[in-house]
């Protein structure tokens, strides 16, 4: 028998020391500084370069969605922010990054045990990297969302602070927990409701707003619990001659015979099946794939290849909808190095499983034809729910910021050295204030870049289809 020598893990004190040492390379207060590099590339050129490999008929829709507001622009410009973060000082404290941790990429979904969880729900750009990159993207998104909702700069700063403060305080708590306790930690929908109730009790001056927010949250949770493949079938399909099929809604939903998409071959289903665990393959084998169509989703993803597959179980009243989404290299890879996964779909699935408390049982990947494009699979509707952020006032955004900061800390604690990160952050609000300064300054930059986009559109340099 060969005994493989395993390196002894660092002690708790050694990890704390590593966190304090990281302050030399990246002082906590230094995170507040941001100025565009002197040789900063044209921001629109960075984003337009992504169009080269996208479906040409969908590219104008992408730009139409991004041109609707500075916040929408920010949602679609992860590649631009990655380029801006790259020259800044780094802590060197590595975690599994979401890679695009703006507030709209947090939401609700159902666990395999049918609990309604709150977690990060988009991992197209996931990659290991310095923890602060996710946190900076999250904090700046709350500033832009606050401005988008017509709220003052004080509210914008406070929501950014709430996100960072929550991250720091929860990371401190995770640093004291045992490994399995961290791994099993999860955030359920009732935690969100409890936070709203607690805020209403503590802040009587805003009790009316928070009471309305509680009703809004309860309604949203009820709606999320009803979102499943049966509900999706009622919206996306019709029955003709005893057979249920996906309904075309061009250009957002279209069948392959109209698109001549040869890569949508049914035989690829078997390749995806092979990436699932044994028990989940057994479950999937009880379904038959009956229809496939292209479906446009998101803001930043528009133009990438994304499909929906309709499957039946025992009969046409037992539907299952799966989403097949193209996966390319993460926008972080030019600055953090190539992924250890040679398959981009595998990269997305592995990152999601590592960061989420519980993941979709149908997560898998495949390589499509022609062009050897990479894809990953997941359920289309599985108790999924998003927060309608444009309807939130200051108290609601602050509660959401607290939830998102907590969620991000939990995901990072699973994949990184939480003791070192907690030690780096410390117990004061020095890091929080620095990140809030950064969030305000970077939001200003995003608004300038958005103005540059509008100018290019007005000059006819970028084709746009709005309202789709």
N, C-alpha and C positions, 0 to 999 in steps of 0.2 A: 504494500500500500504506500502511495506517495502522499506525504503530508505537505500541503501547500501552506507556506508561511504567510500569515496575515499580519499586516501592519497594525500595531496597537493603536486604537483610537486616541485622540487627544483627550486629556482630562478636562473636566469642566473649567478648572482654573486656567488651563492653557488656552481654551477657547475664548474665555473672557479676555485674556491677555491679547489674543489675536484681534479681537474686536477693538480694544483700546489702541493697539498698534496701527490699525487701519485709519485712525484719525490723523495720522501723520501724512499719509498719502492724500487723504481727502478730508480735511477738517469739516466738522459738521456745519459750521456757519458758511463755509465756502459754497455749499450747495445752493445758496440764494443767488449767486451770480449767474447771469446769462447775457451774452452778447453774441450776435451772429459772427461767425468767423470771417476774417477779412477775405478769404478765398471761398466763401460759401457759394456753392453752385446755385444756379437759377432754380428756385423751389418748384416752379411749374415744370421745368425740364426733368427734374427727378421723378415727379409723378407721371409725366407723360411717357417716360421710358417704360413704365409698366404697361402701357397700352399696346406695345409692340407684339406681345404674345397673348393678347386678349381677343375675344370675339368682336370683330369690327362693328357689327350691327348693334352691339350693346354698349360700346365705349361712350357714345353721346349720352346715354342714360346715366352712366357713371358720373360724368361731369355735370349733368343736370341736377343730380342729387347732391353732389358736393357743392354746387353753387348756390344752394338754397339758404345757407347761413354760415357764419364762421364756425359754429359748432359742427355742422355737417361736414364742412371742409376738413376740420380737425379729425373727425372720425375716419375719413378716407386717406389721411396723410401720415400713416405710421412710418412709411419709408422716409419721409422728410424729417420727422422728429428723430429717427434713429441716426440720421446723418448729423443732426444738430447735437445730439448727446455724445457722439463718439469722441470729440476733442476734449470734453470736460473731464476733470479729475474723477477717478473711480475708486470706490472703496476696496474692490477686489473680493468682496464678500458675495460669493456666487450662489444663486438659487436657480430654479427652473422658472424663467420668466414667462408670463403670458405673452409678452411682446407687443400687445396692443391693449393695455389695461385702462381704456377710457371707460367712463361710467356706464355707457350703454352696452358694454360687453359683460355686465353683471346681471344676473337675473335668476329666475326660478326654473326648476325642472324636477322631474320625479326620479327618486332613487329606485334601485331594483326592489327595495322593500316597500315602495310606494309612499315614502315620505316626500313631502314637498320641501326641497332644499333651496337655499340661496347660495350661489357660487359664481365664479367666473364661468362664462359659457362660450368663449371664442378663443381658439388656440391656433389659428392659422399661422401666426408668427412666433410661436413658442420656441424658446432656445435657452440654454443656460447663459446667465450673465449677471452683472451686478444688480443687487436687489433694488437699488435706488432708481433704476431706469423705469421699472413698472410704476413705482410710487410717483415719480415726477409726471409720468403721462396721466396717471389717475388724478393727481392734484390739479393739473392744468385743465383737465376736462371739466372739473367742477367750477372753475372760474368761468370758462366759456359758457357752460350751461346756465350759470347764474346771470351772466350778461344777456344771454339769449332770452331769458325769462323776464328781462327788464328790471332786475334787482340791482341794488347799489354795490359799489366796490367793497363796502364793509361786509356785506353778505357774501360776496365772492371770496374774499379772503377767509372769512370764517368757515365756509364750507371746505375750502382747501385745507385749512388748519384741522378741521374735524376729521378729515380722512387720514391725515398724517399722524395726528395724535392717537387716533384709534389704532392705527398700524403699530405705533411704538408701544402703546400700553398692552396690546394683545400679544405682541412679540415678546415683551417682558414676561407675560404670564406663560406663554408657550415655552420659554427658556427654562422655566422651573418644573415643567411637566415631564413625565416619563415618555419614552419613545412611543409605546403603543397608545398612550392616551392622546398624544399629538396626532397619531395616524388615524385614530377613530373619531377625532373631533370633527364636528360638522355643525352647520348653521341651518336651522329649520325655519320655515315660514313664520311660525309662531314667535320666533325670536324678534322678527321685524315688528310684529304687532305689539309685543311686549315693550319694545323700545319706544314706539309711538305712545303707548299708554303712559309709560314712565315720564316721557317728555311733557305730556299734557298735565301730569300731576305736579311736575316741578316748575313749569313755566306758565303760571296762570294768565299772564298777559297775552299769551298766544294760544290759550286754550281753545278758542273758537276755530282757529286754523287747524290745530292738531286734531280736534274732534272730527272735522271734515276730512282730514287726512286719514284718520282711522277708518272711516266708512269707505273711503276710496281704496285703501289698502285691503280691507276685507273683501270688497267687491272684486279686486284684482286677483286675490288668492282663490276665490271661488271660481273665477273665470279660468285660471291656470289649471285648476284641478280637473276641469272639464275638457281641456285640450288634449285629445288623443287621436289615434288613427281613425276612429269611428267619426269623431267630429270633423277631422280633416277630409274624410271621404264625403261627408255631406256638403262641404264647400268646394272641393276640387274635382269631384267626379259626377257622372250621371250614368244611369242605367238605360241601355238600349238593347232590345231583343234579349233581355235576360242577362246581359253582361254589363258589368260596371267598368267604365273607362275614364281616364283623366280628361277633363274638358280643356280645350285650347283657349287661352286668353292672351293672344299675341299683343305685344312681344314678350310678356312676362312668363307665360307658360305655352310651350309649343312642342308638338311631337316631332320625332326624328325624321319621319318620312317627308316632312315639310322642310326640315333643316338639312337633310342629307348628312347627318352626323354619323359617319361609319363607326366611330369609336364607341358608340352606344350599343355594342353587341351584347346579346343576352348571355353568351358563353363566358363573359367576364365575371358573371355572378359566382361561378365556381371558384375563381381565383380569390375573390373576396371571402368566400365561405371558409377557405383554408386558413385565414388569419384569425378566426374566432377560436375561443376556448371550446373544448370538446362538448360540454353541456349546451353551449349556445349554438353550436352547429346542429346538435340534435333538435333544438327548438326551431332553428331556421329551416331545417329540412321538412318541417310540417307546413311550410308555406310554399306557394308557387308564385313566381314573378309573372305578372300578366300585362303590365303596361309600364312605359318609360317615357318621360318627357323632360324637356329643359325647363328650369325654373330660375328666374332672376331673384337674387336675395341681397340684402345688405346695402351698404354704401361703398366701402372700399373694395368689396369683392365683386362688384358688378363688372361683367366682362370676362371673368374667369368662368370656366365651364362648371356648371352646377346642374344636376338633374334630380328628379324625384322618381322613385320606383314604387309602383303599387303591387302589393302581394296579397293573396288570399290564403286564409287558413282553412277552416272547415268548410266555409262557403263564402259567397260574395258579401255576406253580412259580418265577416270576420276579417276586416282589412288590416294591413300593416303598411305604413308609408315609411320608406327609407330615403334619406337624402344622400346623394353621391356628389361630393364636392372636390374640385380640383385643388391640389396642394403643390405649391412651388417652393423654392427656397425661402426661408424666412428673410424678411427685410433687415434683420439684425446680423445676418451672416457676413456681409462685407466688413463689419466692424468687430464682430466677436468670434469669427472663425466658422468654418463649415460644421454643420451638424454631424454627430457621430453616426446618424442614421443615413444610409445611402438613399432610402426611399422617403420622400417628403411626406407622404401619407402616414408612414410609420412614425415619423417625427411628431406629427400632430397628435396621433393617437397616444403615443407614449407620454408626451407632455401633458395631455389632458388627464390621463390616468394618474399621473404623478401629482398634479396640482389639485384636482377635484377630490372632495371627500368620498364621492361615489360617482361612477361614470356609467354612461349608456351601455347596456349589455350588448348592443349591436355594433359597437365601434370596431372598425376593421379597415383594411386598405387594399388597393390593387393598382396595377399598371395597365392603362388603357391603350388602345390602338386606334389610329396610327400615331406615331410620334412619341410613344412610350411615356405618355403623360401620367403623372401620379395623382391618385384620388384617395379620399377616405370616405367611409360610410358611417352613418349614424341615423337614428330615428328623426323623422321630420317633426313630429309633434309627440311629445311625451311629457305632458303636464308643464309645458314650457310657458313661461310668462316673462314679459319685460316690463320695466317701469316706464311709464309715460312721463319722462322728465320735464317736458315742456309745460306740464300742468302743475309742477311743484313750486311752492313758494319757499321762502327762506327756511322755515322749520323743517319742511319735508326734505329739502335738499341736504340739510345738515344731518338729518337722521340717515338718509341714504348714504351720505359720505362716511358716516360712522360705520355703517354696515359694510361698505365696500372696503374700507381700511382694515376692518376685522377679517374679512374674507381673504384679502390679499396676504395678510400676515399669516393666516392659517395655511394657505397654499405654499408660501415661501418657507414656513417652518417645517413642512413635510419634506422639502427638497434641499434645504440649505442648512448651514450651521447656525441654528436659531440662537444659541448662547452667544456666539460671537457678534451676531447682528444686534441682539439686545444690549450687549456691552457697548458696542459702538454707539448706539442711539442714546444710551444713558437715561437718566430720570428727569432731566430738565427739558424745557421746550426749545432748546437751542436749535436742534435739528428741525423741529416742526416749523419754527419761524423762518428758517432758511428756505425750506421747501415751499412755504407759502409765498415768500418773495419770488422764488423761481416761477411758481405757477402764474402769478400775475404778470411777470415779465414775459414769460413764454406765450401766454395768452395774447399779449400785445403783438408779439411776433406773428402768431397764427393769424391774427386779424389783418396784419399787413400783407401776409402771403395770400390771404383770401381776396384782398383788394387787387392784388396782382392778377389773380385768376379772373376776376370780373373784368378787368381791363383787357386781358387776352381774349376773353369771350366777346367783348364788345368790338374788338378789332377783327373778329372773325378768324382768329388763330386756332380756336378750339370748337369743334362741333358739339352742340348741346341739344338734348331733348329734355325739356322740363316737365314736371308734373306727372312723371311715370314712376 
